[in-house]
Amino acid sequence: MDIATPSTKPKYSSPIMMDPAPNSTAPAAASAVSSPPSRYENQKRRDWNTFCQYLRNHRPPLSFARCNGTHVLEFLCYLDQFGKTKVHHQTCQFFGHPKPPAPCPCPLRQAWGSLDALIGRLRAAYEAHGGKPEENPFGARAVRIYLREVRDFQAKSRGVSYTKKRKRTTKLAEGNGSATTIII
């Protein structure tokens, strides 16, 4: 499938398997029920269609072959207008407070976690539509740096740190055989 044309319909396998030899003595073929696409697959398809629509509405319109990391960054900035996360400016009196006591004029933006998940789905959709992983504009260095900067600034703005979760391991305690969780 051409990566420039969005897939509007998910591909389902046929729910009925036809018997190749209808006169054989074998019983009729059982019908195989295909499951509907997962929530993730539906979201990935919607995100892909939204990005393709953005490219079509871009002035001048862009073909997907000419799309690069800069256009992905423009798309992420465009999505900021629909955000629901309050991001305080450094000059705001509530900068660094996770729960400000009063309203302020700071803008609403897309949350870092939402942008990160969106880029992950779009990277997967690009490759599912025939794009080469090494040419994936959603994996461009500029996009990764932008996401890191958004994460760090939103963490400072709200006074919350985004630290990687540590891996937990379970080891048996000496002697009594009970399990103990150790955080590495």
Salt bridges, closest charged atoms under 4 A:
GLU41 OE1 - LYS44 NZ 3.31
ASP47 OD2 - ARG121 NE 2.40
GLU74 OE1 - HIS58 NE2 3.10
ASP80 OD2 - ARG109 NE 3.87
ASP152 OD1 - ARG151 NE 3.28
